[in-house]
């Protein structure tokens, strides 16, 4: 199983059940996705606040103005 983007796993039926190695691949992929999502969620929660938002000042400039 390659892990380029989302995991794609081929599950084939064998005697009414999935093949053992394919079931293991599926479980590993699920574990990896859960870990990735937990890591992303933890990073989002642990991110420091952005701080106060400063508004752009409307400073008057004499540059470029014709009198």
N, C-alpha and C positions, 0 to 999 in steps of 0.2 A: 504494500500500500504506500503510495507516494503521498506526501503532505504538501502539495503546492498551494492549494486553496482550500476549499471545503473538502472534507474526506468523502471519497466515493468508494464504496465497498460492494463487491459482488457477492450476494448471498444466494447460494444454490441449495436446493432441497436435496436431502439424502435421507431416505426412509422416514419422511415426515418431519425431519429436523434440519437445521442448518449444518453445514460442514463445520467441524470443530475449529479448524484454523480460521475460518471466516468469521465465526462467532467471536473468537478471541480478538481478531482485528477490529470488529465492531465495538467490542467493549473497550479496547485500547483507545479507539477514536473518541468514544463518548467520554472516557476519563480525561483525555487531552482537552476536549472542548470545555468540559466543566472546569478544569484547572485554568484554562485561558480566560474564561468568563469571570471566574473568581478573581484572578489577577487583575483584570481590567476593572472590575467593580471596586477592588481594594484601592487601586490607583486613583480612581475617580473620587472615592470617599476621602482618601488621604491627601488629596491635592490641596495646597494652601489657598485661602481665598485670594481673589485677584486684587483686592484692595479697593480703595475709593476710586470712583471713576471721575477723572478730571474733565471738565468741559472745556472746549476750545474757547479761548478768550477772543473777544472781538476788538483786538487792539487796532487803533487807527494808525494808518501808515500814510506817509506823504509820498511814498514811492509810486511812480506810475500815474499819479493824478495830475491832470492839467488844471491850471488856475486861470 
